[in-house]
Amino acid sequence: MLKKTLLSAALALATLTGVQAAQISEDVIQNSFYPYKTGTPSFPGLNAGMTINQANVDQFKDALDPAMYTFIKNGATQMKVGATTSFDLHPSYVESTRKYSSNVSLGANSGEVSPTVAGRPFPQEPSMDDPRAGEKLAWNYKYGYNWGDSAAIYPFYWKYRNMESAKVERTIKMNFHFLNFTHRTSQAPYPAITPNPSNLFRAIYVQVLEPFDVKNTQLLIQRFEDDTKVDNAYLYLGFQRRVRRLSSGQTTDAFLGSDVMIEDFEGYNGRISDMKWSYKGTKNMLVPMYNHNEMPLDPKTHSDKDGYQVIAFGGQGGCFPDITWQLRKVYVVESQPVDQNHPISKREHYIDAQTFIIPRNITYDRKGDMWKSWTIGQSHPDYHLPINKGTGVSIDDSFSMIDIQAQHCTTGQFKGIVAPDLNPVDKFNVQNMRASGS
């Protein structure tokens, strides 16, 4: 019943917006949202079903990012190649792009953009001649369809692993929740939740379920529509039973002792204005996108009554998701922190051109040496939980953050659910943290 309501609402929006879809070329829309409509990319010698390993990796070096090439070259893992498939976003998001994005422009300074309502703000192909192309791609990510209007990872397992001994040092079980207050297209109300007196754009809420020593630790991040305004970030520590506000610098600390910073969440969880963005080009590259139901699964970590199981891991230290990788069109974007005291010198983001999710990142330390490798496996929603079918959300489905220098990793196994009833507005405030932690 709920899905029928959402679909009806989306169709109503599509009908309404179709009348006003005049200013953005349909060629631009088709190229941006349906890059595989007339064919999929190819690379010499690369075929779906094959495996890339130490013996043949040099042949495919140009289709790999530098970190994955090195891992395979050193025998830490191998890569199974899957067929390239289209991850069509929800029609309501595409229609909102037609309706609202024709006049979007950047402001004078980073983090400033003309008022936007919903959809992809810059659907045009980036140009190397445009000095602010990287910033435009970053805006497309920020206002992308990442998790749609709201979703939950419910539950979410993090395992801390020694890459050399393969020992699992710690397992933490959490729930993650995401909610867009504005830029909504498929879950009523849209385009925005009202009232919204703080003018929030988005919020993330995290609650730790296990183990006992960190149970009821909670994290709340509130991001404002005005990107130049510093996020609100709060932490509730269960053993202290009080909420404390995090300074902006603490979002680059290791979250709960893992290899992941809060700023790393979802590929990049910061403001546009926190970074200097540079577009480095477009290429066809192997990225971790697949169909969950066709992958090897791990019943030991999680198995529901409905049969759902999480993605299995393998390779050196158990640090690599056992998945297939697709050859896809990718935008390569570099971000450098504006703050000179930031713990990294830059990130290389490999942004999927169709969905604008970030399935691969490489992080460099302050000396400029490769430090961390971040993989976020993405499942097609139609090959995942039945409730996710037809949502158009590229489902975050597995992750691995490898600290290359420390030979340590943190892995994530997901049950991602696109269900607005799991994400009520009152879950995303400080009062909820106090009530949930008592």
FITOR-646781 format. One record per residue (C-alpha): residue number from 0; residue in one letter; y, z, x. Coordinates in Angstrom, 1 decimal. Each point is the difference from the previous one (the first is absolute). Layout:
N
NUM;A;Y;Z;X
...
This chain:
438
0;M;0.0;0.0;0.0
1;L;2.4;0.9;2.8
2;K;-0.8;-3.1;1.9
3;K;0.6;-2.1;-3.1
4;T;3.4;1.7;-0.5
5;L;1.0;-0.7;3.6
6;L;-1.1;-3.6;-0.2
7;S;2.0;-0.6;-3.2
8;A;3.0;1.6;1.6
9;A;-0.4;-2.2;3.1
10;L;-0.3;-3.2;-2.1
11;A;3.1;1.0;-2.0
12;L;1.9;0.3;3.3
13;A;-1.4;-3.3;1.2
14;T;1.1;-1.7;-3.2
15;L;3.4;1.5;0.2
16;T;0.6;-0.8;3.6
17;G;-1.3;-3.5;-0.2
18;V;3.1;-1.0;-2.0
19;Q;2.2;0.9;2.9
20;A;-2.2;-1.3;2.9
21;A;2.4;-2.7;1.2
22;Q;1.6;0.9;3.3
23;I;-3.0;0.4;2.3
24;S;-1.9;-3.1;0.8
25;E;-3.5;-0.1;-1.4
26;D;-1.1;-1.3;3.4
27;V;1.3;3.2;1.6
28;I;-1.9;2.1;-2.5
29;Q;-3.2;-1.9;0.4
30;N;0.2;0.1;3.8
31;S;0.8;3.7;0.0
32;F;-2.6;1.2;-2.5
33;Y;-2.8;-2.6;0.1
34;P;-0.3;-1.2;3.6
35;Y;-3.6;-0.9;-0.4
36;K;0.3;-2.0;-3.2
37;T;-0.5;-3.3;1.8
38;G;-2.3;1.2;2.8
39;T;-0.8;2.8;2.4
40;P;0.9;0.2;3.7
41;S;-2.4;-1.0;2.7
42;F;-0.5;0.8;3.7
43;P;-2.2;-2.1;2.4
44;G;-3.6;1.2;-0.1
45;L;0.7;2.9;-2.5
46;N;-2.1;0.1;-3.1
47;A;-0.7;2.5;-2.7
48;G;-3.2;1.9;0.6
49;M;0.2;0.0;3.8
50;T;0.5;3.0;2.2
51;I;2.5;0.2;2.9
52;N;-1.2;2.1;2.9
53;Q;0.3;0.4;3.7
54;A;-1.8;-3.4;0.6
55;N;2.4;-2.1;-2.0
56;V;3.2;2.0;-0.4
57;D;2.0;-2.1;2.5
58;Q;-0.4;-3.0;-2.2
59;F;1.8;1.8;-2.9
60;K;2.6;1.9;2.0
61;D;2.9;-1.8;-1.7
62;A;-1.3;1.0;-3.4
63;L;-0.1;3.7;0.9
64;D;2.7;2.6;0.7
65;P;0.0;1.4;3.5
66;A;-1.6;3.3;-0.8
67;M;-2.9;-1.4;-2.0
68;Y;-0.6;-2.6;2.8
69;T;-0.2;2.8;2.5
70;F;-2.4;2.1;-2.1
71;I;-2.4;-2.9;-0.5
72;K;0.3;-1.1;3.7
73;N;-0.9;3.5;1.1
74;G;-3.0;0.2;-2.4
75;A;1.5;2.8;-2.1
76;T;-0.6;-2.0;-3.2
77;Q;-0.7;-3.5;-1.3
78;M;1.6;-1.8;-2.9
79;K;-1.7;-1.6;-3.0
80;V;1.9;-2.9;-1.5
81;G;0.4;-0.4;-3.7
82;A;1.3;-2.9;-2.1
83;T;3.7;-0.1;-0.6
84;T;0.8;0.9;-3.6
85;S;3.1;0.1;-2.1
86;F;1.4;3.5;-0.8
87;D;2.1;-1.0;-3.0
88;L;2.6;2.7;-0.8
89;H;0.6;0.9;-3.6
90;P;1.8;-2.7;-2.0
91;S;2.7;2.4;-1.0
92;Y;1.1;0.5;3.6
93;V;0.1;-3.8;0.6
94;E;2.1;-0.5;-3.1
95;S;2.4;2.8;1.0
96;T;0.5;-1.8;3.3
97;R;1.0;-3.1;-1.9
98;K;2.4;2.0;-2.2
99;Y;1.6;2.4;2.4
100;S;-0.1;-1.4;3.6
101;S;2.2;-3.1;0.0
102;N;3.1;1.8;1.1
103;V;-1.3;2.8;2.2
104;S;1.8;0.3;3.3
105;L;0.2;2.4;2.9
106;G;2.9;2.3;0.5
107;A;2.0;0.3;3.2
108;N;-2.2;2.7;1.5
109;S;-3.8;0.5;0.2
110;G;-1.3;1.8;-3.1
111;E;2.7;-1.6;-2.2
112;V;-1.0;-2.6;-2.6
113;S;1.6;-1.2;-3.2
114;P;-1.2;1.6;-3.2
115;T;-3.5;-1.1;-0.8
116;V;-2.1;0.7;-3.1
117;A;-3.6;-1.0;0.7
118;G;-2.1;-2.6;1.7
119;R;-0.1;-1.3;3.5
120;P;3.7;0.0;1.2
121;F;-0.4;-2.8;2.6
122;P;-2.8;-2.4;-1.1
123;Q;1.3;-2.8;2.3
124;E;-1.9;-0.9;3.2
125;P;1.5;1.9;3.0
126;S;1.8;-1.9;2.7
127;M;0.0;0.6;3.7
128;D;3.7;-1.1;-0.1
129;D;0.8;2.9;-2.4
130;P;0.9;3.1;2.1
131;R;-0.7;2.2;-3.0
132;A;-3.3;-1.6;-1.0
133;G;-2.0;3.1;1.1
134;E;2.2;2.3;-2.1
135;K;-0.5;-2.2;-3.1
136;L;-3.8;0.1;0.5
137;A;0.3;3.8;0.3
138;W;1.7;0.1;-3.4
139;N;-2.7;-2.2;-1.5
140;Y;-2.5;2.7;1.2
141;K;2.1;2.9;-1.3
142;Y;0.4;-1.6;-3.5
143;G;-3.5;-1.5;0.1
144;Y;-2.8;0.5;-2.4
145;N;-1.7;2.5;2.3
146;W;-2.1;2.2;-2.4
147;G;1.9;-1.7;-2.9
148;D;2.3;2.4;-2.0
149;S;-2.3;3.0;0.5
150;A;-3.5;0.8;1.2
151;A;-2.1;2.7;1.5
152;I;-2.5;0.5;2.7
153;Y;-2.3;2.4;-1.6
154;P;-1.7;1.3;2.1
155;F;0.9;-1.0;3.6
156;Y;-2.1;1.0;3.0
157;W;1.5;0.3;3.6
158;K;-2.3;0.5;2.9
159;Y;1.1;0.9;3.5
160;R;-2.3;-1.6;2.5
161;N;-0.5;0.1;3.8
162;M;-0.3;-3.6;1.0
163;E;-2.0;0.7;3.1
164;S;-2.6;2.5;-1.4
165;A;0.1;-1.3;-3.7
166;K;0.3;3.6;-1.1
167;V;1.7;0.5;-3.4
168;E;2.2;3.0;0.8
169;R;1.5;0.6;-3.4
170;T;-0.1;-1.4;-3.6
171;I;2.9;0.4;-2.4
172;K;-0.1;-0.9;-3.6
173;M;3.2;-0.8;-1.8
174;N;1.6;-1.7;-3.0
175;F;2.9;-2.4;0.5
176;H;2.3;-1.1;-2.9
177;F;2.7;-2.7;0.0
178;L;2.7;-0.7;-2.6
179;N;2.8;-2.5;-0.1
180;F;3.0;1.3;-1.9
181;T;1.8;-3.4;0.2
182;H;-1.1;-3.6;0.6
183;R;-2.8;0.3;-2.5
184;T;-1.6;-3.1;-1.6
185;S;-3.4;0.8;-1.5
186;Q;-0.2;3.6;-1.1
187;A;2.4;1.1;-2.7
188;P;2.8;1.0;0.2
189;Y;1.5;-2.9;2.0
190;P;2.0;-0.9;1.9
191;A;0.7;3.8;0.5
192;I;-0.9;3.5;-1.1
193;T;2.8;1.8;-1.6
194;P;1.5;2.5;0.3
195;N;0.1;-0.2;3.8
196;P;3.0;2.1;0.9
197;S;-0.7;0.0;3.8
198;N;-0.3;-3.8;-0.1
199;L;-3.5;0.0;1.7
200;F;-1.8;-3.2;0.8
201;R;-3.4;1.4;0.8
202;A;-2.0;3.2;0.6
203;I;-3.2;0.9;1.7
204;Y;-1.9;3.2;-0.8
205;V;-2.9;1.3;2.1
206;Q;-2.3;3.0;-0.8
207;V;-2.7;1.2;2.4
208;L;-3.2;1.1;-1.8
209;E;-2.2;0.9;3.0
210;P;-0.7;1.8;2.4
211;F;0.9;3.5;-0.9
212;D;2.5;0.6;2.9
213;V;2.3;-2.7;-1.2
214;K;-0.9;-0.1;-3.7
215;N;3.1;-0.4;-2.3
216;T;2.2;-1.3;2.8
217;Q;2.2;-2.5;-1.7
218;L;2.5;-2.7;1.1
219;L;2.7;-1.5;-2.1
220;I;2.2;-2.9;1.1
221;Q;2.8;-1.3;-2.2
222;R;1.7;-3.2;1.1
223;F;3.3;-1.0;-1.4
224;E;1.1;-3.4;-1.4
225;D;2.8;0.2;2.6
226;D;-1.9;-0.7;3.2
227;T;2.8;1.5;2.1
228;K;-0.6;3.4;-1.6
229;V;-2.5;2.3;1.9
230;D;-3.3;0.6;-1.8
231;N;-0.8;3.3;-1.6
232;A;-3.2;1.3;1.6
233;Y;-1.7;3.3;-0.9
234;L;-3.1;1.8;1.2
235;Y;-1.8;2.7;-1.9
236;L;-2.3;2.1;2.1
237;G;-2.7;1.7;-2.1
238;F;-0.5;3.0;2.2
239;Q;3.8;0.7;0.0
240;R;0.5;-0.9;-3.6
241;R;3.4;-1.4;0.5
242;V;1.7;-3.4;0.2
243;R;2.0;-1.0;3.0
244;R;2.1;-3.0;0.5
245;L;-1.0;-2.3;2.9
246;S;2.6;-1.4;2.3
247;S;0.0;-3.7;0.6
248;G;-1.4;0.5;3.5
249;Q;-3.2;1.7;-1.4
250;T;-1.1;-3.2;-1.7
251;T;-1.0;-1.2;3.5
252;D;-2.2;3.0;0.7
253;A;-3.8;-0.3;-0.2
254;F;-0.8;0.7;-3.7
255;L;-2.4;2.9;-0.3
256;G;-1.0;-0.5;3.6
257;S;-1.3;-3.5;-0.6
258;D;0.9;-3.2;2.0
259;V;2.3;-1.1;-2.9
260;M;3.7;0.7;-0.5
261;I;1.5;0.3;-3.4
262;E;2.1;-3.0;1.0
263;D;-3.2;-2.0;0.5
264;F;-1.1;0.3;-3.6
265;E;-0.7;-3.4;-1.7
266;G;0.9;-1.9;3.2
267;Y;3.6;1.3;0.1
268;N;1.3;3.0;-2.0
269;G;3.6;0.2;1.1
270;R;3.4;-1.5;-0.9
271;I;1.1;-3.5;0.9
272;S;3.0;1.5;1.6
273;D;-2.1;2.1;2.4
274;M;-1.1;-3.1;1.9
275;K;1.3;-3.2;1.6
276;W;-2.2;-2.8;-1.4
277;S;-0.8;-3.2;1.8
278;Y;-2.0;-3.0;-1.4
279;K;-2.3;-1.3;2.7
280;G;-1.6;-2.9;-1.8
281;T;-2.7;-1.0;-2.5
282;K;-3.7;-0.5;0.9
283;N;-3.4;-0.2;-1.4
284;M;-1.9;3.1;1.0
285;L;-3.1;2.0;-0.9
286;V;1.0;3.0;-2.1
287;P;-2.2;2.7;-1.8
288;M;0.0;-1.3;-3.5
289;Y;-3.3;-0.2;-2.0
290;N;-1.9;0.8;-3.2
291;H;-1.0;3.7;-0.1
292;N;-3.1;-0.5;-2.1
293;E;-1.4;-2.4;2.6
294;M;0.4;2.3;3.0
295;P;-2.4;2.6;1.5
296;L;0.7;3.3;-1.6
297;D;-0.3;3.7;1.0
298;P;-1.8;2.1;-2.7
299;K;0.0;3.1;2.2
300;T;3.8;0.4;0.0
301;H;0.5;-0.7;-3.7
302;S;-2.0;-1.2;-2.9
303;D;1.2;0.2;-3.6
304;K;-2.1;0.2;-3.2
305;D;1.4;-3.5;-0.7
306;G;-1.6;-1.2;3.2
307;Y;3.2;-0.4;2.0
308;Q;-0.4;0.5;3.8
309;V;2.5;-0.3;2.8
310;I;0.0;-2.4;2.9
311;A;-2.3;0.7;3.0
312;F;1.2;0.2;3.6
313;G;-1.6;-1.0;3.3
314;G;0.8;-1.2;3.5
315;Q;1.0;2.2;2.9
316;G;0.4;3.6;-1.2
317;G;-0.4;-1.2;-3.6
318;C;3.7;-1.0;0.1
319;F;-0.3;-3.5;-1.6
320;P;-0.4;-0.7;-3.7
321;D;-3.2;-2.1;-0.7
322;I;1.8;-2.8;-1.8
323;T;0.7;-3.7;0.2
324;W;3.3;-1.6;1.2
325;Q;1.8;-3.0;-1.5
326;L;2.0;-2.7;1.8
327;R;3.4;0.3;-1.8
328;K;3.6;-0.9;0.3
329;V;1.8;2.9;1.7
330;Y;3.6;0.7;0.9
331;V;0.4;1.8;3.3
332;V;2.9;2.5;-0.1
333;E;1.1;2.5;2.7
334;S;1.8;3.2;-0.9
335;Q;1.8;2.1;2.6
336;P;1.3;3.5;-0.9
337;V;3.7;0.5;-0.2
338;D;-0.4;3.6;1.1
339;Q;-0.3;0.2;3.8
340;N;-2.1;3.2;-0.4
341;H;-2.7;-1.7;-2.1
342;P;-3.4;0.4;1.6
343;I;-0.8;-3.7;0.0
344;S;1.8;-3.0;1.5
345;K;-1.1;-2.5;-2.6
346;R;-2.6;-1.1;-2.6
347;E;-1.5;-3.4;-0.4
348;H;-0.6;-0.6;-3.7
349;Y;-2.3;-2.7;-1.2
350;I;1.1;-0.6;-3.6
351;D;-2.2;-1.9;-2.4
352;A;2.2;-2.8;-1.2
353;Q;-1.4;-0.1;-3.6
354;T;0.0;3.7;-0.9
355;F;2.5;1.4;2.6
356;I;-2.4;2.9;0.7
357;I;-0.4;1.0;3.7
358;P;-3.7;0.0;0.8
359;R;0.6;0.1;3.8
360;N;2.4;1.8;2.3
361;I;0.1;0.6;3.7
362;T;2.2;2.9;1.2
363;Y;1.4;0.2;3.5
364;D;1.0;3.3;1.8
365;R;3.5;0.6;1.4
366;K;-1.1;-1.5;3.3
367;G;-0.9;-3.2;-1.8
368;D;-3.8;0.4;0.4
369;M;-2.4;-0.7;-2.9
370;W;-0.7;3.3;-1.6
371;K;-1.5;-0.2;-3.5
372;S;-1.8;-2.6;-2.1
373;W;0.4;0.3;-3.8
374;T;-2.4;-1.8;-2.3
375;I;0.4;0.3;-3.8
376;G;-2.9;-1.9;-1.7
377;Q;0.9;-1.6;-3.2
378;S;-2.3;-0.7;-2.9
379;H;0.5;-2.7;-2.7
380;P;0.6;2.0;-3.2
381;D;-2.5;-2.1;-2.0
382;Y;-2.8;1.0;2.4
383;H;0.6;3.8;-0.1
384;L;0.0;2.5;-2.9
385;P;-0.1;-1.6;-3.5
386;I;3.4;1.7;-0.8
387;N;1.7;-1.9;2.9
388;K;-1.1;-3.4;-1.2
389;G;2.9;-2.2;-0.9
390;T;2.7;2.4;1.3
391;G;1.0;-2.3;2.9
392;V;0.2;2.9;2.3
393;S;-1.5;-0.5;3.5
394;I;-1.9;3.2;0.2
395;D;0.3;2.2;3.1
396;D;-3.7;0.6;0.6
397;S;-0.6;1.2;3.6
398;F;2.0;0.9;3.0
399;S;-0.3;0.6;3.7
400;M;2.7;1.4;2.3
401;I;-1.3;-0.2;3.6
402;D;1.9;1.8;2.7
403;I;-1.0;-2.4;2.8
404;Q;1.4;2.2;2.8
405;A;-1.8;3.2;-1.3
406;Q;-3.2;-1.8;-1.1
407;H;0.2;1.7;-3.3
408;C;0.3;-1.3;-3.6
409;T;0.6;1.1;-3.5
410;T;-1.8;-2.0;-2.7
411;G;0.6;-0.1;-3.7
412;Q;-2.4;-0.7;-2.9
413;F;1.6;-0.7;-3.4
414;K;-0.5;-0.1;-3.7
415;G;3.2;-1.8;-1.1
416;I;0.7;0.1;-3.7
417;V;2.8;-1.9;-1.8
418;A;0.5;2.3;-3.0
419;P;3.4;1.2;-1.1
420;D;-1.4;3.0;-1.7
421;L;-0.9;1.5;3.4
422;N;3.7;-0.2;1.1
423;P;2.3;1.7;-2.5
424;V;3.6;0.3;1.0
425;D;-0.2;3.8;0.1
426;K;-2.6;-0.1;2.8
427;F;2.7;-1.2;2.4
428;N;2.3;3.0;0.1
429;V;0.2;3.2;1.9
430;Q;-0.8;2.1;-3.0
431;N;-3.4;-1.7;-0.3
432;M;-0.7;1.0;3.6
433;R;0.6;3.6;-0.8
434;A;-2.1;-0.1;-3.2
435;S;-2.9;-1.9;1.6
436;G;-0.1;2.3;3.0
437;S;-0.2;3.3;-1.7
